[in-house]
Amino acid sequence: MDYQSLCMDVVELARQVGMFIKIEEQKVKQADIEEKSLNSLVSYVDKTAEKMIVEALSEILPEAGYIAEEGTSDRKGEQYNWIIDPLDGTTNFLHGLPIYSVSIALQSTKTNSETDSRTPSSASDSIDELDKERSEIVLGVVYEVNRDECFYAWKGGQAFLNNEAITVSTKSELQKSLIATGFPYYDYERIDAYFEVLKHLAQNSRGVRRMGSAAVDLVNVACGRFDAFFEYSLHPWDVAAGAFIVQQAGGKIFDFGGGSDWLHGKEIVATNGKLSQEVLEVVGRIGS
């Protein structure tokens, strides 16, 4: 698979969808807004954008399946699956705040010949768990619509922003770092611990920012604007593309416990690598 060529096709697609979203920004009315669940909003713009993406990707890679936020397609691919958030930052978009993005990642499931081909050793060691271990993100694109910034990376390559290679920051002290986060908006069971961590970071860093789009937060870590990012209660489509771009830019991705269950574990920490231990020690207080 030529991931570089495939990635550039997705870059062009993300830009086209971003143009559609930008045009529709002034047309959305209150009556167009639906509440999927507590504080989770959607409009025809999200749904139409996702249909555009799925239709185009079906032409680009016909054998692939989809993990898409709005459920346009539930087809699962044997080896490849696209992970799609057509509009990350919907609440910002609907309130007229200019921070939102299109996020598209490609996940590949390695064949048995690429793995140890082991079988489950116990009931807890399920086939699904083994499939997660065999899976990897091989391509990621995040298009920040209002700044016209397209971040992208593919397996075996660097990370880029509008054709320029990017890398994470080199900050090694939390006190001199700028941190990003996302506030809990429906899962409040850990909110007290979260705000204790937020207090510590506010007092021991150069500041904490909340942008409203996890994908944007992640790519800002990738290009060195932020030095670390953490959030919980996220979905694969929120983080897949951005996290991969961070990794290709030289950064590190973890769950709150310092492990690797960040894609499906609903919690993520992204750092420039140099701050990993210090940030994890703090964020780990939130627990799982």
N, C-alpha and C positions, 0 to 999 in steps of 0.2 A: 504494500500500500504506500503510495506517494503522499505522505502526510502534509508535506509542504504545499504541494499543489492543491490538495483538498482544503487546507487551511485558508489559502488565498481565495478560494471559491466561497468559503463561509464568511470571510471578511467582507466580500462584496455583497453577499446576501444580508449580513447584519446592517450594513450601511443603508441598503434599500429599505429594509424594514424600519430602521431608525428614521428615515425620511418620512415614511408613512405616519409613524407615531408623532413626529413633530408637527406635521400638517394637521393631524386630528386634535392636537392639544387644545386649540381654540374652539373646537366644535363640540366637545363633550359637555353634556348638561347633567344636572343633578339627577334627572330621571334615568340617565344611562348607567348610573352607578349601582352595583349590587354588592351586598355584604355576604361573602361566602361563609364566613365564620367570624368570631369575635375579632373586630378590627382588621379583617382581611378583605380588602376591597378588590373589585374587578369591574371592567367595563367592556363594551364591544371592541375597544381598541386592543386590549390584551388578547381577546379571543381571535380577532381578525389577524393580528400580528402573528400569533402562533400558527394559524392555518397557513398563512403565507410561508412561514419558515418550514413547516412540515411538508408542504407541497413542493417547495424548492429542493429540500434535502432528499426527498423521494426520487428526484431526478439525479441528484449528485451521487447518492449512494443507495441504490434501490434495495439492497439486502438488509439495511440497518433498521432497527426498531427505535422506539422513542420512550423517554421518560420526560413528560412535558407537564408543566404546572397546570395548564387549563384542560388537560385530558383530551386534546384534539385527536390523538391516536394512542391506543394502548398496545399497539403491536410491539412484540419483543423480538429483537434480532438474535440470531444464534451466536454471532461473534461481535457485532457492533450495535451500539445503542447511542442515539443522540440524547443529551440531557439539556433541556431547553427551558429558559425563563424568557418569554417574549418581551416582558416589561418588568424589570427588577427595579422597584421603587414606585410601584403603582400609586401609593398614597401621596408621595411627592408629586407625581404627574397630575393626579386629580385635584390637588390643591394649588397647582401652578408653581410648584417649587422646581427649579431646573436642575435636578439631580436624579437621573434615572438612566437605565441602560438596557441593552439587549444582550443576553448571555447564552452562548451555545458551546457545548462541549461534546466531545466524542469519547465514549468509553469502549474499550476493547476487552473482550474476554479471551485470555490466552488459551490456546489449545493444549491438550494433554501433553503434547510433545514439548511444550514450553514450560511445563510445570513438573512437579514430582509425581503427578498422577495418583496421589494418595487417595484413599477412600476414607470416609468418616470412621473414626475409631470409637465413637460413642454417640448416644442419642443427642448430646449437646453439640457435638461436632458435626453439624448438618451439612447437607449438600449446598444449601443456600450460603452457609458460612464459607465453604470452600470456593464457591463461585465468586464471593466478594474478594477473597484472597487472590483469585486468578485475574480479577478485573483491574484495569488501569486506565486512567485518562490519557489520551494520546494527542489531544488537540483541544485548544480553548480559545474562544473569541469573546471579548466583552467590548461592546461599542457604547461609549458614553455619548449620548445623543447631542446634548446641548453644547458641549465643548468640541464636538466633532473629533473625539479621540477614540481610535480603535486600537485596543490592546490585543495581542494574539501570540500564540506559541504553538509549536507542534513537537511531538516526540523526536528527540535527536537534534533539536535546534535551540536557538536562543529565544528570549522573549522580546517582543517589539511593541512600540507605540508609534503608529503612523510611519512605518518603515525605518524607524530608528531603534537600535538595540537598547534595551533598558536593563538595569540591575537594581537590586535592593540597596538600601542605605548601608552605611558602615558604622552607624552609631552602636556603641558598646555599653553605654550607661543609660539606665532608665531615666535618670534625672534630666538628661538632655534629649529625650525622645518625645515624639508626638504619637499618641495612641488613638486608634479608632475603635469604636464599639457600636453595637446596636442595642437599643433598649428592649427589654421584654415587652411584648404587646399582647400576649394572650396567656402565656405560661408564667404564672406569678408565684409558683411554689418556692422558687429559689431567689425571689426578688430581694429579700433582706440581705442575703449573702452577696448578691450581685452589687447592691449599692454600697456595701462595705468595701468591696474590691474597687468600685468606682471612686470612692472617697480616697482610698490609698493611692490610686493612680493619679488622681487630681492633685494630691499633695506631694507626689514624688515623681512627676514628669513635667514636661513643658505644656501639657494640656491633653484633654480627651475630646475627641470630636465624634459626633453622631450624624452621618450623612443621609441615612435612610435607604441605602442600597448596598447590600453586602457585596455584590459583585464589584461595585465602584470602590468600596473600601479595600477590597483585596487587591485590585489592580493598582491602587494608590500605594499599597505596600510594595508591590512589584517594581514600581518605578521610583521608590525612595521618598515619596511625599510623606507617607506614614512609616513608622518604624515597626509597628505591630498592630494587630487587630484581633478582637475576640468577640464572640457572640454565641448565644445558644438558642434553641428552638428554631433552627434553620432546616431547610430541605435540600436534597441533592442539587436541584436546579438553581438554588441560591448561590452555591459555592463551587460547583464542579469546575467551571471554566476559570474563574478568578483564582482559585487555589492552585490549579495547574500552572497558570501564568506566573504566580509567585514562585513556585518551585523551579520553573525554567529560568527565572530571573535570579536564582541563587538563594531564595528564601526557604524557610521551613514551615511545614504545616503539621499541626497536632490536634488531638482532642484535648479536653481540659486536663486529662490525666497524663498527658505527654505521649499517648499512644497514637495509633494510626486510624482510629475509627471516626474520622471527621466527615466523611461523605454521607454516611447513613446514620451516624451517631447523634446528629442534631446539636453538635457543639463543635466550635472550631477556634483554633488559635493560629494566627499567621505571624511570623516574625522574620526579621532580616537574617536570622541565624545567630547573630552575636548576642541577641537579647533573650534567646529562647529560655534559658534556665531561670533567669530572673522573672520574666513574664509568667512562665508556667507556675512558679512558686506562688505568685500572687493570684492568678486566675484560678488555679487549682482549688482555692478556698471556696469557690462557688459550688463545687461538687457536681455529681451527676444525678 
